[in-house]
Amino acid sequence: MRGDTTVDVVYSNEGGVYFAGQIVDGHVRLRVPDSQKIGGKIIFKLQFLFLTLEINLRWLGHASVSWTEGIGDDTESYSDTETYFDTKTVILEKKPHQHGYSKLVPGVHRYPFRFQLPLDIPNSYQGFCGWVRYEVTVTVVRLWSFNISECVPFTVISHLDLNTLPYANTKGIAQDEKIMNSLCCMPGNITATITTDHLGYVPGGAITFTAEIHNNSNTNIHPCKAALSMKVRYHANGQNTEGTLILCKLRGPAIPRGSSCQWERQRLPIPPSPPSFLHGCKLIDIEYFVSITLKPKGLGSSLFVPLMIVIGTVPLHTATHIIPHLEFAENHLLKNDKSPLYPCYTFKSRRGEEAQLALHRTHIRKRVF
């Protein structure tokens, strides 16, 4: 066996996806070569020369947010962090009777580990201005040589039981209107109402909604649009910033002037997404909206009607949902080389909808821990 000494972490759960409160287990794999090339020619035998003082693991769960506001000399930066756990465990201890070190023969050595995750930690998340990450760093402390370290991330899914939220099983309804003024015609209005069977959903299911639209104006309306969006708010140093991601969207019919439209039982599939509110994290809030957008032809502004919903991990007992398993999460999460697994979003942000969502606040608020 030739090459450099390497170490890595192998999780028992392939993909490294765990629920909050679950035990993370697996083993550390240490590869000790019996020879090494120097300059491509000379080979030194290294048997019994790998002297290890200790092998330890550092378990870290933490969050960070940062963003910049302003232009030029008026730029101001905001940032904050919080830690959920920072624990060190030793899987190969020092040998007092062997001068404090262990001799490792060439080959592959495996050292099992187990770590209990806290129950009240937030879901893993990666956003534009912040993140929640979980990782373990293995360090091989060597004698008369540099230490060897490797950091390996894993994903945590935090439960949100929809059955503990009284409003999750209630019918959802939102409506609004827009007055259409014209220089040469009588003023009219556009009204839109969006309804859902309930307000609580889980990833893997779909949101079934009905939209009722009345165009009582002299202006035609472009094809209406429905969307499922995720609004994220970041907090640092007493300041806030926010952004919106469009997770799924539908295109509906156009509505001629003086006509109405009943857009019935339409479905918006829910992709893998972190639960609403991101409970346990004080730096990041997450909210979800189902919305209808109506754009009149001409220079008029759009009518935007959002309805806030809740995304959880445990479905309603009275609703028919697909229960998200770990296998579902593993197959639909985006994996980077050195980053945890996060949901994969396929639609870009829409600035206009971000501004309108900020104006439509609801009474559902993040629970206090």
C-alpha positions in Angstrom: 0.0 0.0 0.0 1.6 3.2 -1.2 0.7 6.9 -0.8 0.1 9.4 2.0 -1.7 8.7 5.2 -5.4 9.6 4.9 -8.3 9.8 7.3 -12.1 10.2 6.6 -15.5 9.8 8.3 -17.9 7.1 7.1 -21.5 7.5 8.3 -23.7 4.4 8.9 -26.6 6.3 7.2 -25.4 6.7 3.6 -25.7 10.3 2.7 -25.3 11.6 6.3 -28.9 12.6 6.8 -30.2 12.5 10.4 -33.2 13.7 12.4 -32.7 16.0 15.4 -32.4 13.8 18.5 -31.1 10.9 16.5 -27.7 9.1 17.1 -25.1 9.8 14.5 -22.9 6.7 14.2 -20.3 5.3 11.9 -16.6 4.9 11.9 -13.4 6.8 11.2 -11.3 5.2 8.5 -7.5 5.7 8.8 -5.3 4.5 6.0 -1.6 3.9 6.9 0.6 3.2 3.9 3.6 0.8 4.1 5.7 2.8 1.6 5.9 6.3 0.1 7.4 7.7 -3.1 9.6 10.8 -2.9 10.6 12.4 -6.2 8.9 9.6 -8.0 11.9 7.2 -7.5 12.9 6.6 -3.9 10.7 4.4 -1.8 11.0 4.4 2.0 9.5 1.6 4.1 7.3 3.0 6.8 6.4 0.0 8.9 5.8 0.7 12.5 6.8 4.4 12.1 3.3 5.8 12.3 3.1 6.9 15.9 -0.3 8.3 17.0 -0.9 10.1 20.2 -4.7 10.5 19.9 -7.6 10.5 17.5 -10.5 12.8 18.4 -13.7 14.1 16.9 -15.1 17.7 17.2 -18.9 17.8 16.7 -20.1 21.3 15.7 -23.5 22.7 15.0 -23.7 26.4 14.2 -25.4 29.2 12.2 -24.1 32.3 10.6 -25.7 35.3 8.8 -24.0 38.2 7.1 -25.0 40.9 4.5 -24.0 44.3 3.3 -26.2 47.4 2.7 -25.5 50.6 1.0 -23.2 51.7 -1.8 -19.7 53.1 -1.8 -18.6 54.9 1.4 -22.1 54.4 2.9 -21.7 50.6 3.0 -22.6 48.9 6.3 -22.1 45.3 7.1 -24.2 43.1 9.5 -23.3 39.7 10.8 -24.0 37.3 13.7 -23.4 33.7 14.7 -24.8 31.2 17.1 -23.7 27.7 18.2 -26.0 24.8 19.1 -23.3 22.4 20.2 -19.5 22.1 20.2 -18.4 18.8 21.6 -15.1 16.9 21.5 -14.9 13.1 21.8 -11.8 10.9 21.8 -11.9 7.6 20.0 -8.3 6.6 20.4 -6.8 7.7 23.7 -3.2 8.2 24.7 -1.4 5.1 26.0 0.3 6.0 29.3 2.2 2.7 29.5 3.5 3.2 25.9 5.0 6.7 26.4 1.6 8.2 25.4 1.4 7.0 21.8 0.1 4.1 19.8 2.0 2.2 17.0 -0.1 1.6 14.0 0.9 -1.0 11.4 0.3 -0.3 7.7 -3.2 -1.0 6.5 -6.8 0.4 7.0 -7.8 1.0 10.6 -11.5 1.6 11.6 -12.6 3.3 14.8 -16.4 3.4 15.6 -18.2 6.4 17.0 -21.6 7.4 18.3 -22.9 10.9 18.9 -26.3 11.9 20.3 -27.8 14.9 18.5 -29.8 17.4 20.7 -33.5 17.4 20.1 -34.1 21.1 19.9 -31.6 22.0 17.1 -32.8 23.7 13.8 -32.9 22.2 10.4 -29.9 22.4 8.1 -30.2 25.4 5.8 -28.2 27.2 3.2 -29.3 30.6 1.9 -28.0 33.7 0.2 -27.2 35.6 3.5 -26.9 32.8 6.0 -26.7 29.1 6.8 -27.2 26.4 9.5 -24.5 23.7 9.3 -23.5 20.6 11.1 -20.1 18.9 10.8 -17.6 16.7 12.4 -13.8 17.2 12.2 -11.6 14.2 12.8 -8.0 14.9 13.9 -5.2 12.4 14.1 -2.6 13.8 16.6 0.8 12.4 15.5 4.1 12.2 17.2 7.0 14.1 15.6 4.9 15.1 12.6 2.0 17.3 11.5 -1.6 16.4 12.6 -4.0 15.1 10.0 -7.5 16.6 10.0 -10.6 16.1 7.9 -14.0 18.0 8.2 -17.1 16.1 7.0 -20.6 17.7 7.0 -23.9 16.0 7.7 -27.5 17.1 7.4 -30.0 17.5 10.2 -33.8 17.4 9.7 -35.7 19.0 12.5 -39.3 17.8 13.1 -42.3 20.1 12.9 -45.5 18.2 13.7 -48.4 19.9 11.9 -50.8 18.3 14.4 -49.4 20.5 17.2 -50.5 23.6 15.3 -54.3 24.3 15.6 -54.5 26.4 12.5 -52.7 23.9 10.2 -55.9 21.9 9.6 -58.1 25.0 9.0 -59.2 26.2 5.5 -57.0 28.8 4.0 -58.4 31.8 2.2 -56.9 35.1 1.0 -58.5 37.8 -1.2 -57.7 41.3 -2.5 -58.8 43.8 -5.1 -57.3 46.5 -7.3 -59.1 49.6 -8.6 -58.5 50.2 -12.3 -58.7 53.9 -13.2 -58.8 55.0 -16.8 -58.9 58.5 -18.4 -61.5 57.6 -21.0 -63.5 54.9 -19.3 -65.4 54.3 -16.1 -63.3 53.0 -13.3 -63.5 49.3 -12.5 -61.9 46.7 -10.3 -60.1 43.4 -10.3 -60.8 40.9 -7.5 -59.0 37.6 -6.7 -59.6 35.0 -4.1 -57.4 32.0 -3.4 -58.5 29.1 -1.1 -56.9 25.8 0.1 -58.3 22.8 1.9 -56.0 23.4 4.9 -52.8 25.4 5.8 -50.4 22.6 6.8 -48.4 20.5 4.3 -45.2 18.4 4.1 -42.6 18.0 1.3 -43.4 15.3 -1.2 -47.1 16.3 -1.2 -48.9 19.0 -3.2 -50.9 22.1 -2.4 -54.4 22.0 -4.0 -55.8 25.4 -4.4 -58.7 27.1 -6.1 -58.6 30.7 -7.5 -61.6 32.8 -8.3 -60.9 35.9 -10.4 -63.3 38.7 -11.5 -62.2 41.3 -14.0 -64.8 44.1 -13.7 -62.7 46.5 -15.6 -62.1 47.6 -19.2 -58.6 46.2 -19.2 -57.6 42.7 -20.3 -55.4 40.6 -17.9 -52.4 38.6 -18.9 -52.4 34.9 -18.1 -52.6 34.6 -14.3 -49.8 33.0 -12.4 -49.7 30.9 -9.2 -46.6 30.2 -7.2 -45.3 28.5 -4.1 -42.6 30.7 -2.6 -40.3 30.6 0.4 -39.6 33.9 2.2 -36.4 34.0 4.3 -35.7 36.7 6.9 -32.2 37.2 8.4 -31.5 38.9 11.7 -28.2 40.5 12.9 -27.3 43.4 15.2 -30.9 44.5 15.5 -31.3 44.7 11.7 -33.1 42.5 9.2 -32.9 41.6 5.5 -35.0 39.2 3.5 -35.3 37.4 0.2 -37.8 35.2 -1.6 -37.3 32.0 -3.6 -39.9 30.7 -6.1 -40.1 26.9 -5.4 -42.9 26.1 -7.9 -45.1 28.0 -10.3 -48.1 27.5 -12.6 -49.4 29.5 -15.6 -53.2 30.0 -15.8 -55.6 31.5 -18.3 -55.9 35.1 -19.5 -59.0 37.0 -18.2 -60.6 39.3 -20.8 -62.2 42.5 -19.6 -65.6 42.1 -18.1 -65.2 38.4 -17.5 -64.5 36.0 -14.6 -62.4 32.8 -14.2 -62.7 29.9 -11.8 -59.3 28.2 -11.6 -60.2 25.0 -9.8 -58.3 22.3 -7.9 -54.9 23.2 -9.2 -51.8 21.5 -7.7 -48.4 22.9 -6.7 -45.9 20.2 -5.8 -43.8 20.8 -2.7 -40.1 20.1 -3.2 -37.8 19.1 -0.4 -37.7 22.2 1.9 -36.8 23.1 5.5 -39.8 23.3 7.8 -41.5 26.7 8.4 -40.0 29.1 11.0 -36.7 27.2 11.4 -37.4 26.6 15.0 -34.4 26.7 17.3 -32.6 29.3 15.2 -32.7 32.9 16.3 -31.0 34.3 13.2 -33.2 33.0 10.4 -36.9 32.8 9.9 -38.7 30.9 7.1 -42.2 31.4 5.8 -44.1 29.9 2.9 -46.8 31.4 0.7 -49.1 30.3 -2.1 -49.9 33.3 -4.2 -51.8 34.5 -7.3 -50.5 37.3 -9.5 -52.6 39.2 -12.0 -50.9 41.6 -14.4 -53.2 43.9 -16.4 -52.2 44.8 -19.9 -50.8 48.3 -20.2 -49.1 50.4 -17.6 -51.1 49.2 -14.5 -49.4 47.5 -11.6 -50.1 43.8 -10.7 -52.6 42.5 -8.2 -50.7 40.1 -5.8 -52.7 37.9 -3.4 -50.5 35.7 -1.0 -51.8 33.1 1.4 -49.4 31.9 4.1 -49.1 28.2 4.6 -47.0 26.0 6.9 -44.5 23.3 5.8 -43.8 20.6 8.4 -42.3 17.2 8.6 -45.1 15.2 10.2 -48.3 15.4 8.2 -51.9 16.0 9.4 -53.7 12.9 10.6 -56.8 13.9 8.6 -54.9 14.7 5.4 -53.5 12.5 2.7 -49.8 13.2 2.3 -46.6 11.4 1.4 -44.6 11.1 4.6 -41.1 12.2 4.0 -38.6 9.5 4.8 -34.8 9.8 5.0 -34.6 8.1 1.6 -36.7 10.8 0.1 -34.5 13.5 1.6 -31.3 11.8 0.4 -32.5 11.4 -3.2 -33.7 15.1 -3.5 -30.9 17.0 -1.7 -28.1 18.8 -3.4 -24.6 17.6 -2.3 -21.5 19.7 -2.6 -17.9 18.6 -2.0 -17.5 20.2 1.4 -20.9 21.5 2.2 -23.9 19.8 3.9 -26.9 18.5 2.0 -29.5 21.2 1.3 -32.7 21.4 -0.6 -32.3 22.1 -4.3 -34.3 25.1 -5.6 -34.9 25.6 -9.3 -36.5 29.0 -9.6 -34.9 32.4 -9.2 -36.0 35.2 -6.9 -38.6 37.8 -8.1 -38.0 41.3 -6.7 -41.6 42.4 -7.2 -43.0 39.5 -5.2 -40.5 40.1 -2.5 -41.7 43.6 -2.0 -45.4 42.6 -2.1 -44.9 39.8 0.4 -43.4 42.3 2.8 -46.6 44.2 2.7 -48.8 41.1 3.4 -48.0 40.0 6.9 -50.2 37.5 8.7 -50.9 36.6 12.3 -48.9 33.4 12.2 -45.6 34.0 14.0 -42.6 32.1 15.0 -43.0 30.3 18.3 -40.7 31.5 21.2 -38.3 29.0 22.7 
